[in-house]
Amino acid sequence: MNNIVINKSTNEDKKELKRFYKTNHYPVSFIGHDHVYKVIYDSKIIGSGIISYIDKSNDLGLLHALLISEENRGKGHAKRLIQHISNDHKHIVCFADKKLKSLYNSVDFYEQQSTNLPDLLKNKYNSYLKKNKSLIVFTHNM
């Protein structure tokens, strides 16, 4: 799979990205000042991830909606996508299932207590936690 390209999306890509998430049964929302990345293989989106800045004055981005299509999982695409995003954004937080701990640790994300987050992100985490009790806070360069 040498034909893999990861790049930052443009506004023109929004419809195609929404279709990708919908096809993969993943509810996505754009929640702030968003930077959307896509993984392309043979001119087709096979993965995507979003960094959102809840507060323009804060340099802490929330990584969310990280998704690789089912038939392309287990091939290292998520790891490459996270690394690509990490190169573009300095301080990152994400809320991921604890079963993904080894993935995030492999790209220098580490478990963090939610009490260390800014209030807006802490509230968002607590809201997500109501739906998924196995979420962990991971941070990069904090």
KOLDODO-810446 format. One record per atom (N, C-alpha, C, O): residue in three letters; atom name; y, x, z. Coordinates in Angstrom, 2 decimals, padded with zeros to 5 digits, m for minus. Layout:
<atoms>
rest|atom|y|x|z
ALA|CA|Y|X|Z
...
</atoms>
This chain:
<atoms>
rest|atom|y|x|z
MET|N|m001.20|000.83|000.00
MET|CA|000.00|000.00|000.00
MET|C|001.25|000.87|000.00
MET|O|002.06|000.80|000.92
ASN|N|001.38|001.66|m001.02
ASN|CA|002.55|002.52|m001.13
ASN|C|003.75|001.78|m001.69
ASN|O|004.85|002.33|m001.70
ASN|N|003.56|000.56|m002.14
ASN|CA|004.65|m000.22|m002.72
ASN|C|005.43|m000.99|m001.66
ASN|O|006.14|m001.94|m001.99
ILE|N|005.31|m000.61|m000.40
ILE|CA|005.99|m001.31|000.69
ILE|C|007.44|m000.84|000.76
ILE|O|007.73|000.36|000.76
VAL|N|008.35|m001.81|000.82
VAL|CA|009.77|m001.52|000.97
VAL|C|010.28|m002.34|002.14
VAL|O|009.97|m003.53|002.26
ILE|N|011.07|m001.71|003.00
ILE|CA|011.72|m002.42|004.11
ILE|C|013.21|m002.26|003.91
ILE|O|013.72|m001.15|003.77
ASN|N|013.90|m003.40|003.90
ASN|CA|015.35|m003.32|003.76
ASN|C|016.03|m004.47|004.47
ASN|O|015.41|m005.46|004.86
LYS|N|017.32|m004.30|004.62
LYS|CA|018.15|m005.33|005.25
LYS|C|018.44|m006.41|004.23
LYS|O|018.79|m006.13|003.08
SER|N|018.29|m007.65|004.65
SER|CA|018.50|m008.78|003.75
SER|C|019.98|m009.06|003.55
SER|O|020.84|m008.64|004.33
THR|N|020.24|m009.77|002.49
THR|CA|021.60|m010.23|002.21
THR|C|021.63|m011.75|002.40
THR|O|020.59|m012.38|002.59
ASN|N|022.81|m012.32|002.34
ASN|CA|022.94|m013.78|002.46
ASN|C|022.17|m014.51|001.36
ASN|O|021.69|m015.62|001.56
GLU|N|022.05|m013.88|000.21
GLU|CA|021.33|m014.49|m000.90
GLU|C|019.83|m014.63|m000.60
GLU|O|019.15|m015.45|m001.21
ASP|N|019.33|m013.83|000.33
ASP|CA|017.91|m013.85|000.67
ASP|C|017.54|m014.96|001.67
ASP|O|016.35|m015.20|001.92
LYS|N|018.54|m015.63|002.23
LYS|CA|018.29|m016.56|003.34
LYS|C|017.28|m017.67|003.00
LYS|O|016.39|m017.96|003.79
LYS|N|017.42|m018.27|001.83
LYS|CA|016.48|m019.34|001.44
LYS|C|015.06|m018.81|001.35
LYS|O|014.12|m019.43|001.84
GLU|N|014.91|m017.67|000.71
GLU|CA|013.58|m017.06|000.55
GLU|C|012.98|m016.70|001.91
GLU|O|011.78|m016.88|002.12
LEU|N|013.80|m016.20|002.81
LEU|CA|013.32|m015.85|004.15
LEU|C|012.92|m017.09|004.95
LEU|O|011.89|m017.09|005.62
LYS|N|013.72|m018.13|004.87
LYS|CA|013.37|m019.37|005.55
LYS|C|012.05|m019.92|005.02
LYS|O|011.23|m020.43|005.78
ARG|N|011.85|m019.82|003.72
ARG|CA|010.60|m020.26|003.10
ARG|C|009.42|m019.41|003.61
ARG|O|008.34|m019.94|003.87
PHE|N|009.64|m018.09|003.75
PHE|CA|008.60|m017.20|004.27
PHE|C|008.18|m017.64|005.67
PHE|O|006.99|m017.77|005.96
TYR|N|009.15|m017.86|006.54
TYR|CA|008.84|m018.28|007.91
TYR|C|008.14|m019.64|007.92
TYR|O|007.16|m019.84|008.64
LYS|N|008.64|m020.57|007.11
LYS|CA|008.04|m021.91|007.06
LYS|C|006.60|m021.84|006.56
LYS|O|005.72|m022.49|007.13
THR|N|006.36|m021.09|005.52
THR|CA|005.01|m020.93|004.97
THR|C|004.05|m020.37|006.01
THR|O|002.86|m020.70|006.02
ASN|N|004.56|m019.51|006.89
ASN|CA|003.74|m018.88|007.92
ASN|C|003.79|m019.65|009.25
ASN|O|003.37|m019.13|010.29
HIS|N|004.30|m020.89|009.20
HIS|CA|004.33|m021.79|010.36
HIS|C|005.01|m021.15|011.57
HIS|O|004.52|m021.23|012.69
TYR|N|006.15|m020.52|011.30
TYR|CA|006.90|m019.85|012.36
TYR|C|008.31|m020.44|012.38
TYR|O|009.07|m020.27|011.43
PRO|N|008.65|m021.12|013.47
PRO|CA|010.00|m021.69|013.54
PRO|C|011.02|m020.58|013.78
PRO|O|010.93|m019.84|014.76
VAL|N|011.97|m020.46|012.90
VAL|CA|012.96|m019.40|013.01
VAL|C|014.35|m020.01|013.14
VAL|O|014.64|m021.06|012.58
SER|N|015.18|m019.31|013.90
SER|CA|016.58|m019.73|013.96
SER|C|017.44|m018.48|014.00
SER|O|017.07|m017.44|014.55
PHE|N|018.58|m018.61|013.40
PHE|CA|019.55|m017.53|013.42
PHE|C|020.48|m017.85|014.59
PHE|O|021.08|m018.93|014.65
ILE|N|020.59|m016.90|015.54
ILE|CA|021.19|m017.26|016.83
ILE|C|022.50|m016.55|017.16
ILE|O|023.11|m016.84|018.18
GLY|N|022.92|m015.65|016.34
GLY|CA|024.15|m014.93|016.67
GLY|C|024.64|m014.18|015.46
GLY|O|024.60|m014.68|014.34
HIS|N|025.09|m013.00|015.68
HIS|CA|025.50|m012.12|014.60
HIS|C|024.22|m011.42|014.14
HIS|O|023.81|m010.40|014.70
ASP|N|023.60|m011.99|013.12
ASP|CA|022.24|m011.63|012.74
ASP|C|022.18|m010.54|011.67
ASP|O|023.00|m010.48|010.75
HIS|N|021.16|m009.69|011.82
HIS|CA|020.80|m008.70|010.82
HIS|C|019.32|m008.95|010.54
HIS|O|018.48|m008.74|011.41
VAL|N|019.02|m009.39|009.34
VAL|CA|017.66|m009.77|009.00
VAL|C|017.05|m008.68|008.11
VAL|O|017.66|m008.22|007.15
TYR|N|015.83|m008.30|008.47
TYR|CA|015.10|m007.28|007.71
TYR|C|013.86|m007.91|007.10
TYR|O|013.26|m008.83|007.67
LYS|N|013.49|m007.39|005.95
LYS|CA|012.30|m007.93|005.31
LYS|C|011.40|m006.78|004.85
LYS|O|011.86|m005.70|004.49
VAL|N|010.10|m007.07|004.87
VAL|CA|009.10|m006.15|004.37
VAL|C|008.63|m006.74|003.05
VAL|O|008.18|m007.88|002.99
ILE|N|008.73|m005.95|001.99
ILE|CA|008.40|m006.42|000.64
ILE|C|007.19|m005.63|000.13
ILE|O|007.13|m004.41|000.26
TYR|N|006.25|m006.35|m000.44
TYR|CA|005.11|m005.72|m001.12
TYR|C|004.93|m006.42|m002.46
TYR|O|004.76|m007.64|m002.52
ASP|N|004.99|m005.66|m003.53
ASP|CA|004.87|m006.22|m004.88
ASP|C|005.83|m007.40|m005.09
ASP|O|005.43|m008.46|m005.57
SER|N|007.08|m007.20|m004.74
SER|CA|008.15|m008.18|m004.93
SER|C|007.99|m009.44|m004.09
SER|O|008.67|m010.44|m004.35
LYS|N|007.12|m009.43|m003.09
LYS|CA|006.90|m010.60|m002.24
LYS|C|007.18|m010.23|m000.78
LYS|O|006.77|m009.16|m000.32
ILE|N|007.87|m011.11|m000.05
ILE|CA|008.11|m010.89|001.37
ILE|C|006.79|m011.07|002.11
ILE|O|006.15|m012.12|002.01
ILE|N|006.39|m010.04|002.86
ILE|CA|005.17|m010.13|003.68
ILE|C|005.49|m009.99|005.16
ILE|O|004.60|m010.10|006.00
GLY|N|006.75|m009.75|005.48
GLY|CA|007.14|m009.61|006.87
GLY|C|008.64|m009.68|007.02
GLY|O|009.39|m009.49|006.07
SER|N|009.06|m009.96|008.25
SER|CA|010.49|m010.05|008.52
SER|C|010.74|m009.91|010.02
SER|O|009.84|m010.13|010.84
GLY|N|011.94|m009.54|010.35
GLY|CA|012.38|m009.46|011.74
GLY|C|013.89|m009.60|011.78
GLY|O|014.58|m009.25|010.82
ILE|N|014.40|m010.10|012.89
ILE|CA|015.83|m010.35|013.03
ILE|C|016.35|m009.66|014.28
ILE|O|015.73|m009.70|015.34
ILE|N|017.50|m009.02|014.13
ILE|CA|018.27|m008.52|015.29
ILE|C|019.51|m009.39|015.39
ILE|O|020.25|m009.54|014.42
SER|N|019.72|m009.97|016.55
SER|CA|020.89|m010.82|016.77
SER|C|021.71|m010.26|017.92
SER|O|021.17|m009.82|018.94
TYR|N|023.00|m010.29|017.73
TYR|CA|023.93|m009.89|018.79
TYR|C|024.56|m011.18|019.30
TYR|O|025.35|m011.81|018.60
ILE|N|024.21|m011.54|020.50
ILE|CA|024.68|m012.79|021.11
ILE|C|026.19|m012.73|021.34
ILE|O|026.90|m013.73|021.19
ASP|N|026.66|m011.56|021.71
ASP|CA|028.06|m011.36|022.04
ASP|C|028.57|m010.20|021.18
ASP|O|028.03|m009.10|021.27
LYS|N|029.58|m010.43|020.36
LYS|CA|030.07|m009.39|019.46
LYS|C|030.51|m008.13|020.20
LYS|O|030.43|m007.03|019.64
SER|N|030.97|m008.26|021.44
SER|CA|031.47|m007.11|022.17
SER|C|030.34|m006.29|022.80
SER|O|030.59|m005.23|023.37
ASN|N|029.11|m006.77|022.71
ASN|CA|027.97|m006.09|023.32
ASN|C|027.18|m005.37|022.23
ASN|O|027.02|m005.90|021.13
ASP|N|026.71|m004.18|022.54
ASP|CA|025.93|m003.44|021.54
ASP|C|024.42|m003.59|021.76
ASP|O|023.64|m002.80|021.23
LEU|N|024.02|m004.58|022.53
LEU|CA|022.61|m004.84|022.79
LEU|C|022.12|m005.94|021.85
LEU|O|022.56|m007.09|021.94
GLY|N|021.20|m005.57|020.95
GLY|CA|020.66|m006.53|019.99
GLY|C|019.35|m007.11|020.46
GLY|O|018.54|m006.42|021.08
LEU|N|019.13|m008.38|020.17
LEU|CA|017.88|m009.05|020.49
LEU|C|017.01|m009.07|019.25
LEU|O|017.36|m009.67|018.24
LEU|N|015.86|m008.40|019.33
LEU|CA|014.89|m008.41|018.26
LEU|C|014.03|m009.66|018.42
LEU|O|013.42|m009.86|019.48
HIS|N|013.98|m010.50|017.40
HIS|CA|013.18|m011.72|017.48
HIS|C|012.68|m012.09|016.09
HIS|O|013.06|m011.48|015.09
ALA|N|011.84|m013.09|016.04
ALA|CA|011.27|m013.59|014.79
ALA|C|010.57|m012.48|014.00
ALA|O|010.60|m012.48|012.77
LEU|N|009.95|m011.54|014.71
LEU|CA|009.19|m010.49|014.05
LEU|C|007.87|m011.09|013.61
LEU|O|007.07|m011.54|014.43
LEU|N|007.64|m011.09|012.30
LEU|CA|006.45|m011.74|011.76
LEU|C|005.95|m010.99|010.54
LEU|O|006.71|m010.65|009.64
ILE|N|004.65|m010.74|010.53
ILE|CA|003.96|m010.21|009.36
ILE|C|002.99|m011.31|008.93
ILE|O|002.29|m011.88|009.77
SER|N|002.94|m011.61|007.64
SER|CA|002.03|m012.67|007.17
SER|C|000.60|m012.32|007.58
SER|O|000.21|m011.15|007.63
GLU|N|m000.17|m013.36|007.85
GLU|CA|m001.51|m013.18|008.41
GLU|C|m002.39|m012.24|007.60
GLU|O|m003.08|m011.39|008.16
GLU|N|m002.36|m012.38|006.30
GLU|CA|m003.23|m011.55|005.45
GLU|C|m002.78|m010.09|005.39
GLU|O|m003.51|m009.24|004.86
ASN|N|m001.60|m009.77|005.92
ASN|CA|m001.09|m008.40|005.91
ASN|C|m001.02|m007.77|007.30
ASN|O|m000.47|m006.68|007.45
ARG|N|m001.57|m008.42|008.29
ARG|CA|m001.57|m007.87|009.66
ARG|C|m002.62|m006.78|009.81
ARG|O|m003.60|m006.71|009.07
GLY|N|m002.40|m005.93|010.80
GLY|CA|m003.35|m004.87|011.10
GLY|C|m003.25|m003.68|010.16
GLY|O|m004.15|m002.85|010.12
LYS|N|m002.17|m003.59|009.42
LYS|CA|m002.01|m002.51|008.44
LYS|C|m000.83|m001.61|008.77
LYS|O|m000.46|m000.74|007.98
GLY|N|m000.22|m001.81|009.95
GLY|CA|000.89|m000.97|010.38
GLY|C|002.26|m001.44|009.93
GLY|O|003.25|m000.75|010.18
HIS|N|002.34|m002.60|009.29
HIS|CA|003.64|m003.07|008.79
HIS|C|004.60|m003.43|009.92
HIS|O|005.79|m003.15|009.83
ALA|N|004.10|m004.03|010.98
ALA|CA|004.98|m004.39|012.11
ALA|C|005.56|m003.13|012.74
ALA|O|006.74|m003.08|013.07
LYS|N|004.73|m002.14|012.91
LYS|CA|005.19|m000.88|013.50
LYS|C|006.27|m000.25|012.63
LYS|O|007.31|000.18|013.15
ARG|N|006.04|m000.19|011.32
ARG|CA|007.05|000.38|010.41
ARG|C|008.34|m000.43|010.42
ARG|O|009.44|000.12|010.36
LEU|N|008.21|m001.76|010.49
LEU|CA|009.40|m002.61|010.52
LEU|C|010.20|m002.37|011.80
LEU|O|011.42|m002.25|011.75
ILE|N|009.53|m002.31|012.93
ILE|CA|010.22|m002.07|014.21
ILE|C|010.90|m000.70|014.19
ILE|O|012.04|m000.57|014.64
GLN|N|010.22|000.31|013.66
GLN|CA|010.82|001.65|013.58
GLN|C|012.06|001.63|012.69
GLN|O|013.07|002.26|013.02
HIS|N|011.99|000.94|011.58
HIS|CA|013.12|000.84|010.66
HIS|C|014.31|000.17|011.36
HIS|O|015.43|000.66|011.29
ILE|N|014.05|m000.93|012.03
ILE|CA|015.11|m001.65|012.76
ILE|C|015.69|m000.77|013.86
ILE|O|016.90|m000.74|014.06
SER|N|014.82|m000.05|014.56
SER|CA|015.27|000.83|015.65
SER|C|016.17|001.96|015.15
SER|O|017.05|002.42|015.88
ASN|N|015.96|002.40|013.93
ASN|CA|016.83|003.43|013.36
ASN|C|018.22|002.90|013.07
ASN|O|019.19|003.65|013.11
ASP|N|018.33|001.61|012.78
ASP|CA|019.62|001.00|012.45
ASP|C|020.39|000.46|013.66
ASP|O|021.61|000.32|013.61
HIS|N|019.67|000.17|014.74
HIS|CA|020.30|m000.47|015.91
HIS|C|019.94|000.31|017.15
HIS|O|018.77|000.56|017.44
LYS|N|020.96|000.70|017.88
LYS|CA|020.79|001.63|018.98
LYS|C|020.09|001.02|020.20
LYS|O|019.06|001.52|020.63
HIS|N|020.63|m000.05|020.74
HIS|CA|020.10|m000.65|021.97
HIS|C|019.48|m002.00|021.63
HIS|O|020.15|m002.90|021.14
ILE|N|018.18|m002.12|021.91
ILE|CA|017.44|m003.32|021.51
ILE|C|016.64|m003.85|022.68
ILE|O|016.09|m003.09|023.48
VAL|N|016.59|m005.17|022.76
VAL|CA|015.72|m005.85|023.71
VAL|C|014.90|m006.87|022.92
VAL|O|015.38|m007.44|021.94
CYS|N|013.66|m007.08|023.36
CYS|CA|012.87|m008.15|022.75
CYS|C|011.96|m008.76|023.81
CYS|O|011.64|m008.13|024.82
PHE|N|011.56|m009.98|023.54
PHE|CA|010.65|m010.70|024.43
PHE|C|009.37|m010.90|023.64
PHE|O|009.35|m011.65|022.66
ALA|N|008.31|m010.23|024.07
ALA|CA|007.06|m010.31|023.31
ALA|C|005.89|m010.56|024.25
ALA|O|005.95|m010.26|025.44
ASP|N|004.84|m011.11|023.69
ASP|CA|003.63|m011.38|024.45
ASP|C|003.06|m010.07|024.97
ASP|O|003.11|m009.04|024.29
LYS|N|002.51|m010.11|026.17
LYS|CA|001.99|m008.88|026.78
LYS|C|000.87|m008.24|025.97
LYS|O|000.61|m007.05|026.12
LYS|N|000.20|m009.01|025.12
LYS|CA|m000.85|m008.42|024.28
LYS|C|m000.29|m007.47|023.22
LYS|O|m001.04|m006.74|022.58
LEU|N|001.04|m007.49|023.03
LEU|CA|001.69|m006.59|022.07
LEU|C|002.28|m005.34|022.73
LEU|O|003.01|m004.58|022.10
LYS|N|001.95|m005.15|024.00
LYS|CA|002.52|m004.03|024.75
LYS|C|002.23|m002.68|024.08
LYS|O|003.12|m001.84|023.99
SER|N|001.01|m002.46|023.62
SER|CA|000.68|m001.16|023.01
SER|C|001.48|m000.94|021.72
SER|O|001.89|000.19|021.44
LEU|N|001.71|m002.00|020.94
LEU|CA|002.53|m001.88|019.73
LEU|C|003.94|m001.43|020.10
LEU|O|004.46|m000.47|019.54
TYR|N|004.56|m002.13|021.04
TYR|CA|005.94|m001.81|021.39
TYR|C|006.03|m000.44|022.07
TYR|O|006.99|000.30|021.82
ASN|N|005.08|m000.10|022.92
ASN|CA|005.08|001.23|023.54
ASN|C|004.96|002.32|022.48
ASN|O|005.53|003.40|022.64
SER|N|004.22|002.06|021.41
SER|CA|004.02|003.07|020.36
SER|C|005.29|003.37|019.58
SER|O|005.37|004.38|018.88
VAL|N|006.28|002.50|019.69
VAL|CA|007.56|002.71|018.99
VAL|C|008.72|002.87|019.99
VAL|O|009.87|002.54|019.71
ASP|N|008.36|003.38|021.18
ASP|CA|009.34|003.73|022.22
ASP|C|010.10|002.54|022.80
ASP|O|011.27|002.67|023.16
PHE|N|009.45|001.39|022.89
PHE|CA|009.97|000.25|023.64
PHE|C|009.21|000.23|024.96
PHE|O|008.01|000.48|025.00
TYR|N|009.91|m000.05|026.03
TYR|CA|009.27|m000.03|027.34
TYR|C|009.59|m001.30|028.11
TYR|O|010.65|m001.91|027.95
GLU|N|008.65|m001.67|028.95
GLU|CA|008.79|m002.88|029.75
GLU|C|009.98|m002.73|030.69
GLU|O|010.22|m001.67|031.26
GLN|N|010.70|m003.81|030.83
GLN|CA|011.92|m003.84|031.63
GLN|C|011.93|m005.13|032.45
GLN|O|011.34|m006.13|032.04
GLN|N|012.56|m005.11|033.57
GLN|CA|012.72|m006.33|034.37
GLN|C|013.84|m007.18|033.77
GLN|O|014.87|m006.65|033.34
SER|N|013.64|m008.47|033.74
SER|CA|014.66|m009.35|033.17
SER|C|015.95|m009.33|033.98
SER|O|017.01|m009.66|033.47
THR|N|015.86|m008.94|035.24
THR|CA|017.05|m008.89|036.09
THR|C|018.05|m007.85|035.61
THR|O|019.22|m007.90|035.98
ASN|N|017.60|m006.90|034.78
ASN|CA|018.49|m005.86|034.26
ASN|C|019.22|m006.28|032.99
ASN|O|020.04|m005.52|032.47
LEU|N|018.95|m007.47|032.50
LEU|CA|019.57|m007.95|031.27
LEU|C|020.92|m008.61|031.54
LEU|O|021.16|m009.12|032.63
PRO|N|021.81|m008.59|030.54
PRO|CA|023.05|m009.38|030.66
PRO|C|022.68|m010.86|030.82
PRO|O|021.63|m011.29|030.36
ASP|N|023.55|m011.61|031.47
ASP|CA|023.25|m013.02|031.79
ASP|C|022.82|m013.85|030.58
ASP|O|021.87|m014.63|030.69
LEU|N|023.50|m013.70|029.44
LEU|CA|023.14|m014.49|028.26
LEU|C|021.69|m014.25|027.84
LEU|O|020.97|m015.19|027.52
LEU|N|021.27|m012.99|027.84
LEU|CA|019.89|m012.66|027.45
LEU|C|018.90|m013.04|028.55
LEU|O|017.79|m013.47|028.25
LYS|N|019.31|m012.89|029.78
LYS|CA|018.44|m013.28|030.90
LYS|C|018.15|m014.79|030.83
LYS|O|017.01|m015.21|031.04
ASN|N|019.16|m015.57|030.54
ASN|CA|018.98|m017.02|030.42
ASN|C|018.08|m017.36|029.24
ASN|O|017.23|m018.25|029.33
LYS|N|018.27|m016.66|028.12
LYS|CA|017.43|m016.89|026.94
LYS|C|015.98|m016.54|027.26
LYS|O|015.07|m017.28|026.89
TYR|N|015.75|m015.42|027.94
TYR|CA|014.40|m015.02|028.32
TYR|C|013.76|m016.08|029.23
TYR|O|012.62|m016.47|029.01
ASN|N|014.49|m016.53|030.22
ASN|CA|013.95|m017.54|031.15
ASN|C|013.61|m018.83|030.41
ASN|O|012.64|m019.50|030.76
SER|N|014.40|m019.18|029.41
SER|CA|014.12|m020.36|028.60
SER|C|012.83|m020.17|027.80
SER|O|011.99|m021.07|027.77
TYR|N|012.66|m019.02|027.16
TYR|CA|011.45|m018.73|026.39
TYR|C|010.22|m018.66|027.30
TYR|O|009.13|m019.07|026.92
LEU|N|010.43|m018.15|028.51
LEU|CA|009.33|m017.98|029.46
LEU|C|008.70|m019.32|029.86
LEU|O|007.52|m019.39|030.21
LYS|N|009.49|m020.37|029.81
LYS|CA|008.96|m021.70|030.11
LYS|C|007.91|m022.13|029.10
LYS|O|006.98|m022.87|029.43
LYS|N|008.05|m021.66|027.85
LYS|CA|007.10|m022.01|026.79
LYS|C|005.94|m021.03|026.70
LYS|O|004.85|m021.41|026.27
ASN|N|006.16|m019.79|027.10
ASN|CA|005.12|m018.76|027.01
ASN|C|005.18|m017.88|028.25
ASN|O|006.03|m016.99|028.35
LYS|N|004.29|m018.12|029.19
LYS|CA|004.28|m017.42|030.48
LYS|C|003.89|m015.95|030.37
LYS|O|004.07|m015.20|031.32
SER|N|003.36|m015.53|029.21
SER|CA|002.91|m014.14|029.08
SER|C|003.93|m013.24|028.38
SER|O|003.57|m012.17|027.88
LEU|N|005.20|m013.67|028.33
LEU|CA|006.23|m012.85|027.70
LEU|C|006.66|m011.70|028.62
LEU|O|006.74|m011.84|029.84
ILE|N|006.91|m010.57|028.00
ILE|CA|007.42|m009.39|028.70
ILE|C|008.72|m009.00|028.02
ILE|O|008.90|m009.19|026.82
VAL|N|009.63|m008.46|028.81
VAL|CA|010.88|m007.91|028.27
VAL|C|010.62|m006.46|027.89
VAL|O|010.17|m005.67|028.72
PHE|N|010.90|m006.11|026.64
PHE|CA|010.80|m004.74|026.18
PHE|C|012.19|m004.28|025.75
PHE|O|012.96|m005.05|025.16
THR|N|012.51|m003.03|026.05
THR|CA|013.80|m002.49|025.63
THR|C|013.61|m001.14|024.94
THR|O|012.61|m000.45|025.14
HIS|N|014.59|m000.82|024.12
HIS|CA|014.60|000.44|023.39
HIS|C|015.98|001.06|023.58
HIS|O|017.00|000.43|023.30
ASN|N|016.01|002.29|024.06
ASN|CA|017.26|003.05|024.28
ASN|C|018.22|002.37|025.26
ASN|O|019.42|002.29|025.02
MET|N|017.68|001.88|026.35
MET|CA|018.55|001.30|027.39
MET|C|018.49|002.14|028.63
MET|O|019.15|001.82|029.62
</atoms>
